Amino acid sequence: MKKLAAFALSLSLVIPALAGCGGSGESASTGGTTTPGAAAKQEVVFNAKSEPPDLNPLTSTDTTSFWIMDHLGEGLYTKDKDGNPILGQAKEVKLSDDKLKYTFILRDDVKWTNGEPVTAEDFAFTYMKHLDPATASTTAYLLYYIKGAEAYNKGTGKPEDVGIKAVDAKTLEIELVAPTSYFDKMLATRYWHPINKKQAEAESKWAANADTYISNGAYKLVSWKHDSELVIEKNEHYWNKADVKMEKITWKMVNDATTAYQMYKSGELDFNKEMPSDIIAQEKSSPDFKSVPYYGTYMYMFNVTKEPFTNKKVRKAFAMSLDRKALSEMVSQGGETPAYSMVPRGAMQPNGKDFREEGGDYFKEDYEAAKKLLAEGMQEEGWSTLPEVTLMYNTDESHKKIAQAIQEMLKKNLGVEVKMTNQEWKVYLDTTKQKNYQMGRMGWVGQINDPAFNLDYYLGESPNNRTGWVNKEYDQLNMAAKVEQDPNKRMELLHQAEAILMEEMPFIPVYHYQQNYLVKPNLEGLTFPVNAFPSARWATKK
């Protein structure tokens, strides 16, 4: 999640333009009053917090863009209200006896938002474009399940050897490297949404503006005022439009959490996910308040190519010096779970146990032991004074408070002074990608509730791994897990991989997420996936 996902990474929201269900009866969209007894307009206003960096499924990696894209696009599979994979653009799928070749038959009535038919060639073009080294996609590795995909993406294979073929306008074949039991779940994620071949070839920046954006899902992009507001409306060409309840969704872009909260209270927003920590505590008893688990990890990455984090003991010392209980209960106050691992709770194993429950914690807070490790690490490097450390975070009031608290904890518990700096989200993503940092905030949400999709983040060749850390044994274990057919052995391999990651500690796990929302009482039917922001597709205004 890509988070990168983020992949991953951190959030950006927006602000609404229409009436919430406050007591005033005022409509922010019309500026007038509602008529008693009149049917509510099926329109909802969210806050995206910031400009979505990238709405192209081939290159997008952040949760803000994902939130919008999940409404705009649809793959061969999609998800139902409960998050289970179901057939989407495909009406039928056939699997060969060896479970390597999938044959997808597209629905007769699947169309793009411009009314043209979606074809198997669109899907084949998309997947090949995603893998094309020239695209430089940071999420191409998610397609490595396909035969020949990895070699082609790395420049060592030919495109004609990739197991993707459009047999005819409605038939697509995909051949895998090995049987993959969760391939349908993969296909239901946004990374497998198709793009319009004709439009992508004619306009390289087709995903940057509303007038050039073409999609195939439940909604179409109708307006995009950059850094201000984005609007989508129900797609009249969508094959399953009868299943789409909400007619219009607006995302405003208000980065200040206090302002967004005030907008919610005044009725300008129907939904709010950005709240100052003191507001969360205040609203917990409100009927509008909803708290749900979020399958991801809030963390601070280390750039292991820059001193002092070239030393493993120094990294461990920093990780052991944070009071996670205080951070979650006193600073963020959102019900988060202190994290001592990469994989959060929520991934069930074949034996019925949660992966995290079985794996347990990998370290504990121990300030005296941390000081000892720091001294040992400095001695190993020949440092009489620890090199200066700067902690970086993306601009956000909540991230700032956590960074300040971590700064104070490192000073108090480890005796280390650190500086702080911040950047806007889009700039921050580029800065960390270029590894122009020492210690940086990040978040990662698994796109599937499976530990592999959390651990993939730190693969040596993962474009989302911004730490510079590479461990061949870790990579080999993760790769072996991808093709292991025994589900119990597969989990054993992933546990071994996580143990290596936590021993090397190229990052500090801080907490596992909990999402806290305010939802207007007259907005019913929002769905709350554990690895994505809410979907309004089935929601209605009363």
Disulfide bonds with the S-S distance in Angstrom:
none
